[in-house]
Amino acid sequence: MAKSIVVLITKPPYGGEDAFAGLRQAMAFMASGALKRVGVVFIGEGVYNLASGQKSASISMPSNFDTLEDLNELGAELYASQPDVERHLAGLERAQGWKPVSDNELAILLEGFDLTTTF
């Protein structure tokens, strides 16, 4: 039986439901206690979910940023592709509680999880 899952967030926070669904799936796994280890990795445009100052209420959407903070408080492992952060978030304030990883580190990290799901 699987003991860990990593959720890959590849989409920006708004304009679609992928990032929303992925973050809430990770939250469900954390809240259920069904798995011993839950990770979330932000890659590609998914790193935009780490940008501070999101104003989701202005577009009548729930806040992905708030869910990110909740995941951090619950002890989920949060990672982001360092090259993608540098490319997409240069000069922007960012969430706290996540760890930047290189492409090589990311490959090793992903091998350590039993299950992977992508949004």
ABEGO torsion letter per residue (X at the ends): XBABBBBBBABBABGBAAAAAAAAAAAAAAAAGABABBBBBBBEAAAAAABBGBBAAAAGBBBAAAAAAAAAAAGBBBBBBAAAAAAAABGBBBBBGBBBBBAAAAAAAAAABABBBBX
